[in-house]
Amino acid sequence: MIDNSSLPRRFLARSGRSAFPVGGGMGPNRRAFIALLGAAAAAGPLAAGAQGGYPERPIHIIVGYPAGGGVDIVARLFGERMKAALGQSVIVENRAGASAMIAAAAVAKSPPDGLALLMAASGEVAINQHLYKERMSYDPVRELVTVALVGIVPCVVVVAAATPVRTAVELIAYARAHRGKLSFSSSGIGNPQQLAGELMNFMAGTDVLHVPYRGAAPAVTDVATGAVTMSFSSLAAALPLMQDGRLRAVAVTSRERMPQLMDVAPLAEAAPELKDYELLNWFGLFAPAATPQPIVARLNEIVAAGLLDPATAENLAAQGILPRITTPAQFRAFVGSEAEKFGKIVARANIKAE
């Protein structure tokens, strides 16, 4: 976790301004929000207010990760906004374990009344079904409904400061020149960070060995010590070692540059074969299937309003999250497309769960 108070103000100011259009022009997120308000109005008074007094009791946002992590921080940010907008208590519950499937199953099996919500990363709703299959006790497609995408979380590719690689182009050239001799770390097996490295191997024709770690901190620390060549990491995990000069960011896995790292090119710019490369983690809000549409619309509206708030945008930027406003239908299509992409990578790389 990054303590925002410890970040340089120049970083927060830069990331807060660049990550989100908050003034002057009509950015894509603002246009999406205006369209969203129109959809909410069309849905009727229940979307702008509440269904039968919703919420009559406290809302519980379930998180499948420990307190202090990125998903937990996001859940608490938007829990406060729900509390203010709905006039009801919002409780964030951390139910970590089983690759976040305990939390996802709890929400999937809850009554569809909008009182149990899931703040999820991509794993528990778009990757785990390809890894665990028979071991999953819930169906993320049939038993969860998409409410709102909060933002995308590109991976940052980092190397040790002593490594003779400074750009995405040099990274691919170095990996091709040292086939079978390099390694990359991630925070586990079957997570977006591993999938990002495997996709690079497929598309660029490289052969960089995956080394899984139990957590992001040791995964990036061992890059700094030279135990592994590179890591596909979240910005939040890598930033402290980047700031003290032990790690260097050489690429990002989004198609666009990250506002926090504008001098670091996407892997998609590293070689012609990688022009369509993109692999993202992302965070979003889900509810049990059959949750009334007006409740889903109201929650979506609250999240969208939060994403337009400069203070919220700054907090998200500090975690390496790029805000994205979507309707529930757009988020559903996005999750479906991502799940299909993740499944293909899992199958081709023959990734097996522990």
PAMI-504602 format. One record per residue: x, z, y of N, C-alpha, C in turn. Coordinates in steps of 0.1 Angstrom, whole numbers, plus 2048, in hexadecimal, padded with zeros to 3 digits. Example, Ala and Ser with C-alpha at 12.3 -4.5 7.8 and 13.67 -1.06 7.14 Angstrom:
[[884,84E,7C7],[87B,84E,7D3],[884,84E,7DF]]
[[880,847,7EA],[889,847,7F5],[881,84F,800]]
REM end
This chain:
[[808,800,7F4],[800,800,800],[809,800,80C]]
[[805,7F9,817],[80C,7F9,823],[805,802,82D]]
[[80C,80B,833],[806,813,83D],[807,80B,84A]]
[[7FB,808,850],[7FB,7FF,85C],[804,805,867]]
[[804,812,868],[80C,818,873],[81A,815,872]]
[[81F,812,866],[82E,810,865],[832,801,867]]
[[828,7F8,869],[82B,7EA,86B],[82F,7E8,879]]
[[838,7DF,87B],[83B,7DB,889],[82F,7D6,890]]
[[82D,7DA,89D],[822,7D5,8A4],[822,7C6,8A6]]
[[82E,7C0,8A6],[82E,7B1,8A7],[829,7AB,89B]]
[[82A,7B1,88F],[825,7AC,883],[816,7AD,883]]
[[811,7B8,887],[802,7BA,887],[7FC,7B1,891]]
[[802,7B1,89D],[7FB,7A8,8A7],[7FB,79A,8A3]]
[[807,795,89E],[807,787,89A],[7FE,784,88F]]
[[7FD,78D,885],[7F5,78A,879],[7E6,78C,87D]]
[[7E3,795,886],[7D5,797,88A],[7D0,78B,891]]
[[7D8,785,89A],[7D4,77A,8A2],[7D3,76D,89A]]
[[7DD,76B,892],[7DE,75E,88B],[7D5,75E,87F]]
[[7D3,769,878],[7CB,768,86C],[7BD,766,86E]]
[[7B8,767,87B],[7AA,766,87D],[7A7,762,88B]]
[[79D,758,88C],[79A,754,89A],[790,75E,8A0]]
[[795,765,8AA],[78C,770,8B0],[789,76E,8BF]]
[[78C,763,8C4],[789,761,8D2],[789,752,8D5]]
[[784,74F,8E1],[785,742,8E6],[77E,738,8DD]]
[[785,730,8D5],[77F,725,8CE],[776,728,8C3]]
[[76F,71E,8BD],[766,720,8B2],[76E,71D,8A5]]
[[774,727,89F],[77B,725,893],[772,723,887]]
[[777,71F,87B],[76F,71D,870],[767,729,86B]]
[[76D,735,86D],[766,741,868],[75B,744,872]]
[[75C,742,87F],[751,744,888],[746,73A,885]]
[[749,72E,882],[73F,724,87F],[737,728,872]]
[[73F,72D,869],[739,731,85C],[730,73D,85F]]
[[734,746,868],[72C,752,86A],[71F,74E,871]]
[[720,745,87B],[713,740,881],[70A,73A,877]]
[[70F,732,86E],[707,72C,864],[701,737,85B]]
[[709,741,859],[704,74D,850],[6F9,754,857]]
[[6FA,756,864],[6EF,75D,86B],[6E2,755,86B]]
[[6E4,747,86B],[6D8,73F,86A],[6D1,740,85C]]
[[6DA,741,852],[6D4,743,844],[6CE,750,843]]
[[6D3,75B,849],[6CD,768,848],[6C0,768,84F]]
[[6BF,761,85B],[6B2,761,862],[6A8,75A,859]]
[[6AC,74F,853],[6A3,747,84B],[69E,74F,83F]]
[[6A6,759,83A],[6A2,761,82F],[697,76B,832]]
[[695,76D,840],[68A,776,844],[68F,783,848]]
[[686,78C,84C],[689,799,851],[691,7A2,848]]
[[68F,7A0,83B],[696,7A9,831],[6A5,7A7,832]]
[[6AA,79A,835],[6B8,798,836],[6BE,79F,842]]
[[6B6,79F,84D],[6BB,7A5,859],[6B9,7B4,859]]
[[6B1,7B9,851],[6AE,7C8,850],[6B1,7CD,842]]
[[6A7,7D0,83A],[6A9,7D5,82D],[69D,7D3,824]]
[[69F,7D3,817],[694,7D1,80E],[68F,7DE,80A]]
[[683,7E1,80E],[67C,7EE,80B],[684,7FA,80F]]
[[68A,7F9,81B],[692,804,820],[6A1,804,81B]]
[[6A5,7FA,815],[6B3,7F9,810],[6BD,7FC,81B]]
[[6C7,805,817],[6C8,80C,80B],[6C2,81A,80C]]
[[6BA,81E,802],[6B4,82B,803],[6BD,836,7FF]]
[[6C8,833,7F8],[6D2,83D,7F3],[6E0,837,7F6]]
[[6EA,83F,7F5],[6F8,83A,7F8],[6FB,82E,7EF]]
[[703,826,7F5],[709,81A,7EE],[716,81E,7E8]]
[[719,819,7DC],[726,81C,7D5],[72D,80F,7D3]]
[[739,80E,7D9],[741,802,7D7],[74B,806,7CC]]
[[74B,7FF,7C1],[754,802,7B6],[760,7F9,7B7]]
[[76C,7FF,7B5],[778,7F8,7B6],[780,7FA,7A9]]
[[785,7F0,7A3],[78C,7F1,796],[79B,7F4,797]]
[[79F,7F9,7A2],[7AD,7FC,7A5],[7AF,809,7AB]]
[[7BB,80F,7AB],[7BE,81C,7B1],[7BC,81C,7C0]]
[[7BA,828,7C5],[7B9,82A,7D4],[7C6,826,7DB]]
[[7C4,81F,7E6],[7D0,81B,7EE],[7D5,80D,7EC]]
[[7D0,806,7E1],[7D3,7F8,7DF],[7CB,7EF,7E8]]
[[7CE,7E2,7E7],[7C7,7D9,7F0],[7B8,7D8,7EE]]
[[7B3,7D8,7E2],[7A5,7D7,7E0],[79E,7E4,7E5]]
[[7A4,7EF,7E3],[79F,7FC,7E8],[79E,7FC,7F7]]
[[7A9,7F7,7FD],[7A9,7F7,80C],[79E,7EE,811]]
[[79C,7E3,80B],[791,7DA,810],[783,7E0,80D]]
[[781,7E7,802],[775,7ED,7FF],[772,7F8,80A]]
[[77B,7FF,80E],[779,80A,817],[777,804,825]]
[[77E,7FA,829],[77B,7F3,836],[76D,7EE,837]]
[[768,7E8,82C],[75A,7E2,82D],[750,7ED,82A]]
[[754,7F7,823],[74A,802,821],[747,809,82E]]
[[750,80A,837],[74E,810,844],[744,807,84C]]
[[746,7FA,84B],[73D,7F1,852],[72F,7F1,84C]]
[[72E,7F2,83F],[720,7F3,839],[71A,800,83E]]
[[721,80B,83E],[71C,818,842],[716,817,851]]
[[71E,810,859],[71A,80F,867],[70E,806,869]]
[[70E,7FB,861],[703,7F1,862],[6F6,7F6,85C]]
[[6F7,7FD,851],[6EB,801,849],[6E6,80F,84B]]
[[6EF,817,851],[6EB,825,854],[6EA,82D,847]]
[[6F2,82A,83D],[6F2,831,831],[701,834,82C]]
[[703,83E,825],[710,841,820],[715,837,816]]
[[722,834,816],[728,82A,80D],[734,831,807]]
[[734,832,7FA],[73E,839,7F2],[746,82F,7EA]]
[[753,82F,7EC],[75C,827,7E4],[761,82F,7D8]]
[[75F,829,7CC],[763,82F,7C0],[76E,827,7B9]]
[[779,82D,7B6],[784,827,7AF],[783,829,7A0]]
[[780,81F,798],[77F,820,78A],[789,816,784]]
[[796,81A,785],[7A1,812,781],[7A2,812,772]]
[[7A8,807,76D],[7AA,806,75E],[7A5,7F9,758]]
[[7AB,7F5,74D],[7A6,7EA,745],[7A6,7DD,74E]]
[[7B0,7DB,756],[7B1,7CF,75E],[7A4,7CE,767]]
[[7A0,7D9,76C],[794,7DA,775],[787,7D7,76F]]
[[787,7D6,761],[77B,7D2,75A],[771,7DE,75A]]
[[776,7EB,75A],[76D,7F6,75A],[764,7F6,766]]
[[76A,7F4,772],[762,7F3,77E],[758,7E8,77E]]
[[75D,7DC,77A],[754,7D0,77A],[749,7D2,771]]
[[74B,7D8,765],[740,7DA,75B],[736,7E4,761]]
[[73B,7EE,768],[732,7F8,76D],[728,7F2,777]]
[[72D,7E9,77F],[724,7E3,789],[71B,7D9,782]]
[[721,7D1,779],[719,7C7,772],[70D,7CD,76A]]
[[70E,7DA,766],[704,7E0,75E],[6FB,7E9,767]]
[[6FD,7E9,774],[6F6,7F2,77D],[6E8,7EB,781]]
[[6DF,7F3,785],[6D2,7ED,78A],[6D5,7E4,796]]
[[6CD,7D9,797],[6CF,7CF,7A1],[6C8,7D3,7AE]]
[[6CC,7DF,7B4],[6C6,7E4,7C0],[6CF,7E4,7CC]]
[[6DB,7DF,7CB],[6E4,7DF,7D6],[6EB,7EC,7D8]]
[[6EA,7F5,7D0],[6F0,802,7D2],[6FD,804,7CA]]
[[700,7FB,7C1],[70D,7FA,7BA],[713,7EC,7BC]]
[[71E,7EC,7C3],[725,7E0,7C7],[733,7E0,7C1]]
[[739,7D4,7BF],[746,7D3,7BA],[74F,7CC,7C4]]
[[75A,7D2,7C9],[764,7CB,7D1],[76F,7C7,7C7]]
[[770,7BB,7C5],[778,7B6,7BA],[784,7AD,7BF]]
[[78E,7AC,7B7],[798,7A1,7B8],[795,796,7AE]]
[[79D,78C,7AE],[799,780,7A5],[79A,784,797]]
[[7A2,78D,793],[7A4,790,784],[797,793,77D]]
[[790,79D,782],[784,7A2,77A],[778,799,77A]]
[[778,78F,783],[76D,786,783],[770,777,780]]
[[77D,774,77F],[781,766,77D],[78C,763,774]]
[[794,76E,770],[79F,76C,767],[79D,773,75A]]
[[798,77F,75A],[797,787,74E],[78F,781,743]]
[[785,779,746],[77D,773,73C],[785,769,733]]
[[790,764,739],[799,75B,732],[7A4,762,729]]
[[7A6,76F,72D],[7B0,777,726],[7AA,780,71B]]
[[79F,786,71E],[79A,791,716],[78E,78D,70D]]
[[786,784,712],[77B,77E,70B],[772,788,703]]
[[775,78A,6F6],[76C,793,6EE],[76D,7A1,6F3]]
[[778,7A5,6FA],[779,7B3,6FE],[772,7B6,70B]]
[[76D,7AC,712],[765,7AF,71E],[757,7B3,71B]]
[[752,7BD,722],[745,7C2,71F],[73B,7BD,72A]]
[[73F,7B4,732],[736,7AE,73C],[739,7A0,73E]]
[[730,798,743],[731,78A,746],[731,789,755]]
[[73D,786,75B],[73D,785,76A],[734,77A,770]]
[[731,770,768],[729,765,76D],[71A,769,76D]]
[[716,76E,762],[708,771,760],[704,77F,765]]
[[70D,788,766],[709,796,769],[70D,79B,777]]
[[714,792,77E],[718,795,78C],[713,78A,795]]
[[710,78E,7A1],[70C,784,7AB],[716,785,7B7]]
[[71A,779,7BC],[724,779,7C7],[71D,77D,7D4]]
[[723,785,7DC],[71E,78A,7E9],[726,783,7F4]]
[[733,786,7F4],[73B,780,7FF],[74A,780,7FB]]
[[751,776,7FE],[75F,775,7FD],[765,77D,80A]]
[[76E,785,808],[775,78C,813],[781,784,818]]
[[789,780,80F],[795,778,813],[79E,774,807]]
[[7A7,76B,80A],[7B0,766,800],[7BD,76E,802]]
[[7C5,76F,7F7],[7D1,777,7F7],[7DC,76E,7F0]]
[[7E3,766,7F8],[7ED,75D,7F3],[7F9,766,7ED]]
[[7FF,761,7E3],[80C,767,7DF],[817,762,7E8]]
[[821,76B,7E9],[82D,768,7F0],[838,767,7E6]]
[[840,75C,7E6],[84B,75B,7DC],[857,761,7E3]]
[[85D,76B,7DD],[869,772,7E4],[875,771,7DA]]
[[880,770,7E0],[88D,771,7D9],[896,77B,7DF]]
[[8A0,77F,7D8],[8AA,788,7DE],[8B1,782,7EA]]
[[8B5,78A,7F3],[8BC,784,7FF],[8C9,77C,7FC]]
[[8CF,780,7F1],[8DC,779,7ED],[8D9,76C,7E6]]
[[8CD,769,7E2],[8CA,75D,7DB],[8CC,751,7E4]]
[[8D2,746,7E0],[8D4,73A,7E8],[8C8,731,7EA]]
[[8BD,737,7ED],[8B0,730,7EF],[8A9,736,7FB]]
[[8A6,72D,804],[89F,731,811],[892,72B,814]]
[[88F,720,80D],[882,719,80F],[87B,715,802]]
[[86F,711,803],[867,70D,7F8],[86E,701,7F1]]
[[873,6F7,7F9],[87A,6EC,7F3],[886,6F0,7EB]]
[[88E,6F9,7F1],[89A,6FE,7EA],[896,706,7DE]]
[[88B,70D,7DE],[887,715,7D2],[885,70B,7C6]]
[[87D,701,7C8],[87A,6F7,7BD],[887,6F0,7B9]]
[[88F,6EC,7C2],[89C,6E6,7BE],[8A4,6EF,7B6]]
[[8A5,6FC,7BA],[8AD,706,7B3],[8A7,708,7A5]]
[[89A,709,7A4],[894,70C,797],[896,700,78E]]
[[896,6F4,793],[898,6E8,78B],[8A6,6E7,786]]
[[8B0,6EB,78F],[8BE,6EA,78B],[8C2,6F5,781]]
[[8B9,700,780],[8BD,70B,777],[8B1,70D,76D]]
[[8AD,702,767],[8A2,703,75D],[8A5,70D,752]]
[[89B,716,74F],[89D,71F,744],[8A6,72B,747]]
[[8AB,72C,754],[8B5,737,757],[8AF,740,761]]
[[8A4,73D,767],[89E,746,771],[892,74D,76C]]
[[88E,757,774],[882,75F,770],[87A,763,77D]]
[[86D,765,77A],[865,76A,785],[85D,776,780]]
[[85B,780,789],[853,78C,786],[845,78B,78C]]
[[83C,793,786],[82F,796,78B],[82B,7A4,787]]
[[820,7A8,78C],[81B,7B6,78A],[814,7B7,77D]]
[[815,7AE,774],[80E,7AF,767],[80C,7A2,760]]
[[804,7A2,755],[801,796,74D],[7F3,791,751]]
[[7F3,784,754],[7E6,77E,756],[7E0,780,764]]
[[7E9,785,76E],[7E4,787,77B],[7E6,77A,783]]
[[7E1,779,78F],[7E3,76D,798],[7F1,76A,79A]]
[[7FA,775,79B],[808,773,79E],[80F,76B,792]]
[[80B,76F,786],[811,768,77B],[80C,759,77B]]
[[7FF,758,77D],[7F9,74B,77D],[7FF,742,787]]
[[803,747,793],[809,73F,79D],[817,73A,798]]
[[81E,742,792],[82B,73E,78C],[82A,734,781]]
[[820,736,779],[81E,72C,76E],[819,71F,773]]
[[811,71F,77D],[80C,712,783],[818,70B,78A]]
[[821,712,790],[82D,70C,795],[835,705,78A]]
[[837,70C,77F],[83E,706,774],[838,6F9,76F]]
[[82B,6F9,76E],[823,6EE,769],[825,6E2,772]]
[[823,6E4,77F],[822,6D9,789],[830,6D4,78D]]
[[83A,6DD,78E],[847,6D9,792],[851,6D6,787]]
[[84D,6D9,77B],[855,6D6,76F],[861,6E0,76F]]
[[85F,6EC,774],[869,6F7,773],[866,6FF,767]]
[[870,707,763],[86F,710,758],[874,71E,75B]]
[[86C,725,763],[870,732,768],[868,73C,760]]
[[86F,746,759],[869,74F,750],[862,75A,757]]
[[856,75D,752],[84E,768,758],[852,775,752]]
[[854,77F,75B],[858,78D,757],[84D,796,75D]]
[[844,79B,754],[839,7A4,75A],[83E,7B2,75C]]
[[839,7B8,767],[83C,7C6,76A],[82F,7CE,76A]]
[[830,7DB,76A],[824,7E4,76B],[823,7E8,77A]]
[[81F,7DF,782],[81D,7E1,790],[825,7D8,799]]
[[821,7D7,7A5],[827,7CE,7AF],[835,7D3,7B4]]
[[836,7E0,7B6],[842,7E6,7BC],[84E,7E4,7B3]]
[[84E,7E7,7A6],[85A,7E4,79E],[85C,7D5,79D]]
[[852,7CD,79D],[854,7BE,79C],[85C,7B8,7A8]]
[[859,7BD,7B4],[861,7B8,7BF],[86F,7BF,7C0]]
[[86F,7CC,7BC],[87C,7D3,7BD],[886,7CD,7B4]]
[[882,7C8,7A8],[88C,7C2,79F],[891,7B5,7A4]]
[[889,7AE,7AD],[88F,7A2,7B3],[89A,7A6,7BD]]
[[898,7B0,7C4],[8A2,7B4,7CE],[8AF,7B9,7C7]]
[[8AE,7BE,7BB],[8BA,7C3,7B4],[8C0,7B7,7AC]]
[[8B9,7AC,7AB],[8BF,7A1,7A3],[8BB,7A0,794]]
[[8B2,7AA,790],[8AE,7AA,782],[8A5,79E,77F]]
[[89E,799,788],[896,78C,787],[899,784,793]]
[[896,777,791],[89A,76D,79C],[890,76E,7A8]]
[[884,76E,7A5],[87A,76D,7AF],[86D,775,7AB]]
[[864,777,7B4],[857,77D,7B1],[84C,776,7B9]]
[[841,774,7B2],[835,770,7B9],[82D,77D,7BC]]
[[82C,780,7C8],[827,78E,7CC],[81D,78C,7D8]]
[[816,797,7D9],[80E,798,7E6],[817,79B,7F1]]
[[813,797,7FD],[81B,79B,809],[81C,7AA,80A]]
[[811,7B1,808],[811,7BF,809],[81C,7C6,801]]
[[81E,7C1,7F5],[828,7C7,7EC],[836,7C4,7F0]]
[[838,7B7,7F4],[846,7B3,7F7],[84B,7B6,805]]
[[841,7B8,80E],[845,7BA,81C],[850,7C4,81F]]
[[84F,7D0,81A],[859,7DA,81D],[867,7D6,81A]]
[[869,7CF,80E],[876,7CA,80A],[87A,7BE,813]]
[[870,7B6,817],[873,7AB,820],[878,7B0,82E]]
[[872,7BB,832],[875,7C0,840],[883,7C7,840]]
[[887,7CC,835],[895,7D2,835],[89F,7C9,830]]
[[89C,7BC,82F],[8A6,7B2,82C],[8AA,7B0,81E]]
[[8A3,7B7,814],[8A7,7B5,806],[8A1,7AA,7FF]]
[[895,7A5,804],[88E,79A,7FF],[88C,78F,80A]]
[[88B,783,805],[888,778,80E],[87C,770,809]]
[[872,76E,811],[867,766,80E],[86B,757,80F]]
[[868,74F,804],[86C,741,805],[860,737,803]]
[[855,73D,7FF],[849,734,7FD],[83D,73D,7FC]]
[[831,736,7FF],[824,73D,7FD],[81C,734,7F4]]
[[812,739,7ED],[80A,732,7E3],[7FD,72C,7E8]]
[[7FA,72E,7F5],[7EF,728,7FB],[7F2,71A,801]]
[[7E8,712,803],[7EB,705,808],[7F0,705,817]]
[[7EB,70F,81E],[7EF,710,82C],[7F9,71C,82D]]
[[800,71C,838],[80A,727,83A],[802,734,83E]]
[[808,73F,83A],[802,74C,83D],[805,74F,84C]]
[[7FB,754,854],[7FE,757,862],[809,761,863]]
[[80A,76A,859],[815,774,85A],[823,76F,857]]
[[823,763,851],[830,75D,84D],[830,74E,850]]
[[82F,74B,85D],[82D,73D,861],[839,734,85E]]
[[845,73A,85D],[851,733,85A],[853,731,84B]]
[[84A,735,843],[84B,734,834],[841,729,82F]]
[[847,71F,829],[83E,714,825],[837,716,818]]
[[82B,710,816],[825,710,809],[82D,709,7FE]]
[[82B,70E,7F2],[831,706,7E7],[82C,6F8,7E6]]
[[820,6F5,7EB],[81B,6E8,7EB],[823,6DE,7F3]]
[[82C,6E3,7FC],[834,6DB,805],[842,6D9,7FF]]
[[844,6DF,7F3],[852,6DF,7ED],[856,6D3,7E6]]
[[84C,6CB,7E1],[84F,6BF,7D9],[842,6B7,7D8]]
[[843,6AA,7D6],[837,6A2,7D5],[82E,6A6,7C9]]
[[834,6AB,7BE],[82C,6AF,7B3],[824,6BB,7B6]]
[[827,6C2,7C0],[820,6CF,7C3],[816,6CD,7CF]]
[[813,6C1,7D3],[80B,6BF,7DE],[7FD,6C6,7DD]]
[[7F8,6C7,7D1],[7EB,6CE,7CF],[7EC,6DC,7CA]]
[[7F8,6E2,7CB],[7FA,6EF,7C6],[7F3,6F9,7CF]]
[[7EC,703,7C9],[7E6,70E,7CF],[7E2,718,7C5]]
[[7E6,725,7C7],[7E1,730,7BE],[7E0,73C,7C6]]
[[7D4,741,7C6],[7D0,74D,7CF],[7CB,758,7C7]]
[[7CD,764,7CB],[7C5,770,7C8],[7BA,770,7D3]]
[[7B0,778,7D1],[7A6,779,7DC],[79D,785,7D9]]
[[797,78A,7E3],[78E,796,7E2],[780,793,7E7]]
[[776,798,7E0],[769,795,7E4],[75F,7A0,7DF]]
[[753,79F,7E4],[748,7A9,7E1],[73E,7A3,7D7]]
[[73B,7AB,7CD],[731,7A7,7C3],[726,7B2,7C1]]
[[71B,7AE,7BC],[710,7B7,7B9],[70A,7B3,7AB]]
[[703,7BC,7A5],[6FD,7B9,798],[6F4,7AC,799]]
[[6F3,7A4,78F],[6EA,799,78F],[6DC,79E,791]]
[[6D4,795,797],[6C6,798,79A],[6C4,7A1,7A6]]
[[6CF,7A5,7AD],[6CE,7AC,7BA],[6C6,7A3,7C3]]
[[6BB,7A9,7CA],[6B3,7A0,7D2],[6BB,799,7DD]]
[[6B7,78C,7DF],[6BE,784,7E8],[6BF,789,7F6]]
[[6B5,78F,7FC],[6B6,795,809],[6C1,7A0,80A]]
[[6C3,7A8,800],[6CD,7B2,800],[6DB,7AB,7FF]]
[[6DC,7A1,7F7],[6E9,799,7F6],[6EC,793,804]]
[[6E2,78D,80A],[6E4,787,817],[6E8,791,822]]
[[6E2,79D,822],[6E5,7A7,82B],[6F3,7AC,82A]]
[[6F8,7AE,81D],[705,7B2,81B],[70F,7A8,81F]]
[[70C,79B,81C],[714,790,820],[716,78F,82F]]
[[70B,792,836],[70C,791,844],[715,79C,84A]]
[[714,7A8,844],[71D,7B3,848],[72C,7B0,846]]
[[72F,7AB,83A],[73D,7A7,837],[741,79C,841]]
[[739,792,844],[73D,788,84D],[740,78D,85B]]
[[737,796,860],[739,79C,86D],[746,7A4,86D]]
[[749,7AB,862],[756,7B2,862],[762,7A9,862]]
[[761,79E,85C],[76C,795,85C],[76F,78F,86A]]
[[765,78F,873],[767,78B,881],[76C,796,88A]]
[[76D,7A2,885],[772,7AD,88D],[781,7AD,88D]]
[[788,7AD,899],[796,7AC,89A],[79D,7B7,893]]
[[798,7C4,894],[79F,7CF,88D],[79E,7CD,87E]]
[[793,7C9,879],[792,7C6,86B],[79C,7BB,866]]
[[79C,7B1,86E],[7A5,7A5,86B],[7B4,7AA,86B]]
[[7B7,7B3,874],[7C5,7B8,875],[7C8,7C0,869]]
[[7BF,7C9,864],[7C1,7D0,858],[7C3,7C7,84C]]
[[7BB,7BD,84B],[7BC,7B4,840],[7C9,7AC,840]]
[[7CD,7A8,84C],[7DA,7A1,84E],[7E6,7A9,849]]
[[7E5,7B6,84C],[7F0,7BF,847],[7F1,7C0,838]]
[[7E7,7BC,831],[7E7,7BC,822],[7E9,7AE,81D]]
[[7EC,7A4,826],[7EE,796,822],[7E1,78F,81E]]
[[7D6,794,823],[7C9,78E,820],[7C5,785,82C]]
[[7C1,778,828],[7BC,76F,832],[7AD,76E,832]]
[[7A6,773,83C],[797,774,83B],[790,767,839]]
[[786,767,832],[77E,75B,830],[76F,75E,82F]]
[[767,758,837],[758,75A,838],[752,750,82F]]
[[749,754,826],[741,74B,81D],[733,750,81C]]
[[72A,747,818],[71D,74C,814],[71E,750,805]]
[[714,757,800],[714,75A,7F2],[716,74E,7E9]]
[[70F,743,7EC],[70F,737,7E4],[71D,731,7E5]]
[[723,731,7F0],[731,72B,7F1],[73B,734,7EA]]
[[739,741,7EA],[742,74A,7E3],[740,747,7D4]]
[[734,746,7CF],[731,743,7C1],[738,736,7BC]]
[[737,72C,7C4],[73E,71F,7C1],[74D,721,7C0]]
[[752,729,7CA],[761,72B,7CA],[765,733,7BE]]
[[75E,73D,7BA],[762,745,7AE],[761,73C,7A2]]
[[757,734,7A1],[756,72B,795],[762,722,794]]
[[766,71C,79F],[771,713,7A0],[77E,71A,79C]]
[[780,726,7A2],[78C,72D,79F],[78D,732,791]]
[[782,736,78B],[782,73A,77D],[786,72F,774]]
[[781,723,777],[785,717,76F],[794,714,770]]
[[799,715,77C],[7A7,712,77E],[7B0,71D,777]]
[[7AC,729,778],[7B3,734,772],[7B3,732,763]]
[[7A8,72F,75D],[7A7,72D,74F],[7B0,722,749]]
[[7B1,717,751],[7BA,70D,74D],[7C9,711,74C]]
[[7CD,719,756],[7DB,71E,757],[7DD,728,74C]]
[[7D4,731,749],[7D5,73A,73E],[7D7,733,731]]
[[7CF,729,72F],[7D0,722,722],[7DD,71A,721]]
[[7E1,713,72B],[7ED,70B,72A],[7F9,713,729]]
[[7FA,71F,730],[805,728,72F],[805,731,723]]
[[7FA,730,71B],[7F8,738,70F],[7F9,747,713]]
[[7F3,74C,71D],[7F4,759,722],[7EB,762,719]]
[[7F1,76D,714],[7E9,776,70B],[7E9,784,711]]
[[7DD,78A,711],[7DC,797,717],[7E4,7A1,70E]]
[[7E8,7AC,714],[7F0,7B6,70D],[7E7,7BD,703]]
REM end
